[in-house]
Amino acid sequence: MKCKSPGDGIMSLVKWYFVTGLTLLNAMCGSLAILFAFSGDYRYSSLMLVIAVLADQLDGQFARMLGQTSDIGKELDSLSDAISFGVAPMILIYNIYLETLGSWGIAIGLVLVSCSVYRLAKFNVIDISEHFLGIPTPVIAGFVIGLVVGNVSVPPIYIGLMTIALSFLMVSNVKYYNFKKYKSLKNGERVIISIEAVVVVLGLFFYPDNLFIVGIAAYVVFAPIVRFLLRE
């Protein structure tokens, strides 16, 4: 991608500012999530993360569709993701669960941020295929959103262990599906994705408050199983 700035035409300017605005919306929502977390408004904090995830998904799609992809946009996207899917989830999950663990809670939070930032840097320098290497950072946001929306009440140590596991999965070489590349996946992989979708839909009916957790669990757990079954 080239280092692109706004063009001279009005429509070019509109396209550029629209795409850049979506990326900055991601960063702003992540920042608001942090502020709400500090003030104890955890529901609003998680809502900001939901909007950040949506903005992150849309900015790349619109950038490609409108011909506004650029190195600047790529770096801006990573910086925004570091706020929304690294720092914000860490502060939110620390305030709700990990603070009672003392120094261990702080250490777990730092592991989460470190792995998120490393994952984003790694993502910028490797070729993107139909698979992700390691879980993408928005999965962490989804995990935290699920904890808040589902009002999950479990011992903090379990949340800490899950956070560590997800953090290391971010920087692992385990292949995870990139749903944007769905058409290029093998038939067997599409079947498994369909099964995952069914699991999520069933979760919507039977565990509506824990839908995010069910979805994250289906995505994280199924991938290694599928790789083993397909011997990839």
C-alpha positions in Angstrom: 0.0 0.0 0.0 1.2 3.5 -0.8 1.4 6.4 1.6 -1.7 8.2 0.4 -3.1 11.6 1.5 -6.4 13.3 0.6 -6.7 13.9 -3.2 -7.6 17.2 -4.8 -11.2 16.3 -5.8 -14.1 16.8 -3.4 -15.2 13.2 -3.6 -11.6 12.0 -2.9 -11.6 14.2 0.2 -14.9 12.9 1.3 -13.8 9.3 0.9 -10.5 9.8 2.7 -12.1 11.7 5.7 -14.8 9.1 5.9 -12.4 6.1 6.1 -10.1 8.0 8.4 -13.0 9.0 10.6 -14.0 5.4 11.1 -10.5 4.5 12.2 -10.4 7.5 14.6 -13.9 6.5 15.9 -12.2 3.2 16.9 -9.6 5.1 18.9 -12.1 7.5 20.4 -14.4 4.7 21.5 -11.4 2.9 23.0 -10.5 6.1 24.9 -14.1 6.5 26.1 -14.1 2.9 27.3 -11.1 3.7 29.4 -12.7 6.8 30.9 -15.9 4.9 31.7 -14.0 2.0 33.2 -12.2 4.5 35.6 -15.5 6.0 36.6 -17.1 2.6 37.2 -19.5 2.7 34.3 -18.6 -0.7 33.0 -21.7 -1.2 30.8 -21.0 2.0 28.9 -17.3 1.0 28.8 -18.2 -2.3 27.1 -20.6 -0.5 24.8 -17.8 1.7 23.6 -15.8 -1.5 22.9 -18.6 -2.9 20.8 -18.6 0.3 18.7 -14.8 0.2 18.5 -15.0 -3.4 17.1 -17.6 -2.4 14.5 -15.6 0.6 13.5 -12.5 -1.6 13.2 -14.3 -4.0 10.9 -15.8 -1.3 8.7 -12.8 1.0 8.2 -10.8 -1.6 6.4 -13.7 -2.8 4.2 -14.6 0.8 3.2 -10.9 1.6 2.6 -10.6 -1.2 0.1 -14.0 -0.5 -1.5 -13.3 3.2 -1.9 -9.7 2.8 -2.9 -8.3 4.6 0.2 -5.9 2.0 1.5 -2.6 3.4 2.6 0.4 2.8 4.9 -0.8 5.7 7.0 -4.2 4.1 7.4 -2.6 0.8 8.3 -0.5 2.4 11.0 -3.4 4.5 12.3 -5.5 1.4 12.5 -2.9 -0.4 14.5 -2.5 2.5 16.9 -6.3 2.7 17.4 -6.5 -1.1 18.0 -3.8 -0.8 20.6 -6.0 1.5 22.5 -9.3 -0.3 22.0 -8.2 -3.9 22.1 -5.1 -3.6 24.3 -5.3 -0.8 26.9 -9.0 -0.5 27.3 -9.8 -4.2 27.9 -6.9 -4.4 30.3 -8.2 -1.6 32.4 -11.8 -2.8 32.3 -10.9 -6.4 33.3 -8.5 -5.2 35.9 -11.0 -2.9 37.6 -13.7 -5.6 37.7 -11.8 -8.8 38.3 -8.0 -8.6 38.6 -7.5 -5.9 41.2 -8.2 -8.3 44.0 -5.2 -10.4 42.9 -2.8 -7.6 43.8 0.5 -7.6 42.0 -0.5 -10.7 40.1 -3.5 -8.9 38.7 -1.2 -6.0 37.5 1.2 -8.6 36.0 -1.7 -10.3 34.1 -2.9 -6.9 32.8 0.6 -6.1 31.5 0.8 -9.5 29.8 -2.5 -8.7 28.0 -1.3 -5.3 26.8 2.1 -6.6 25.8 0.7 -9.5 23.8 -1.9 -7.2 22.1 0.7 -4.7 21.0 3.1 -7.4 19.8 0.3 -9.1 17.9 -0.6 -5.8 16.2 3.0 -5.2 15.2 3.3 -8.8 13.9 0.1 -8.4 11.9 1.6 -5.3 10.2 4.7 -7.1 8.8 3.4 -10.5 7.8 1.4 -11.3 4.6 -2.3 -11.7 5.3 -3.7 -14.9 4.0 -7.0 -16.6 4.5 -6.0 -17.4 8.1 -4.8 -15.3 11.1 -1.7 -16.5 13.0 -3.0 -16.3 16.5 -6.3 -14.9 17.6 -7.0 -11.3 16.4 -7.0 -8.6 19.1 -10.8 -7.8 18.8 -11.4 -11.3 20.3 -10.0 -9.9 23.6 -12.5 -7.0 23.4 -15.2 -9.6 22.8 -14.1 -11.6 25.8 -14.2 -8.6 28.1 -17.6 -7.4 26.6 -19.0 -10.9 27.3 -17.8 -10.8 30.9 -19.5 -7.5 31.5 -22.8 -8.1 29.5 -23.1 -11.6 31.0 -22.4 -10.3 34.5 -20.1 -13.3 34.9 -19.3 -14.0 38.5 -16.4 -16.4 38.9 -13.3 -16.3 41.1 -10.9 -13.7 39.8 -8.1 -16.3 39.5 -10.1 -18.1 36.7 -10.5 -14.8 34.8 -6.8 -14.2 35.2 -5.9 -17.6 33.8 -8.3 -17.2 30.9 -6.8 -13.8 30.2 -3.3 -15.2 30.2 -4.4 -18.0 27.8 -6.0 -15.6 25.4 -3.0 -13.3 25.5 -0.6 -16.1 24.6 -2.9 -17.3 21.9 -2.7 -13.8 20.3 1.0 -14.2 19.8 0.9 -17.9 18.9 1.2 -19.5 15.5 -2.1 -21.3 15.8 -4.1 -20.6 12.7 -7.5 -19.0 13.1 -10.1 -18.2 10.4 -10.2 -14.9 8.8 -13.9 -14.6 7.9 -13.2 -11.9 5.4 -11.5 -14.6 3.3 -14.4 -17.1 3.7 -14.6 -17.8 -0.1 -11.0 -19.1 -0.2 -11.4 -21.5 2.7 -11.7 -25.3 2.1 -15.0 -27.0 2.2 -14.2 -28.8 5.4 -13.3 -25.5 7.1 -16.6 -23.9 5.9 -18.5 -26.8 7.4 -16.8 -26.2 10.8 -17.5 -22.5 10.6 -21.2 -23.3 10.0 -21.1 -25.5 13.1 -19.6 -22.7 15.0 -22.4 -20.4 13.8 -25.0 -22.9 15.0 -23.3 -23.0 18.4 -23.5 -19.2 18.6 -27.2 -19.2 17.5 -28.0 -21.9 20.1 -26.2 -19.7 22.7 -28.4 -16.8 21.7 -31.5 -18.8 22.7 -30.2 -20.7 25.8 -27.6 -18.3 27.1 -28.5 -14.8 25.7 -26.6 -13.0 28.4 -23.4 -15.0 27.7 -23.6 -14.8 23.9 -20.3 -13.1 23.5 -18.6 -15.7 25.7 -20.2 -18.5 23.8 -19.0 -17.0 20.5 -15.5 -16.4 21.7 -15.3 -19.9 23.1 -16.5 -21.4 19.8 -14.0 -19.4 17.8 -11.0 -20.0 20.1 -11.6 -23.7 20.9 -12.7 -25.0 17.5 -9.7 -23.7 15.5 -7.1 -26.1 17.0 -9.5 -29.0 16.8 -10.2 -28.3 13.1 -6.5 -28.1 12.4 -5.9 -31.4 14.1 -8.8 -33.1 12.3 -7.7 -31.7 8.9 -4.1 -32.4 9.7 -2.9 -29.0 8.6 
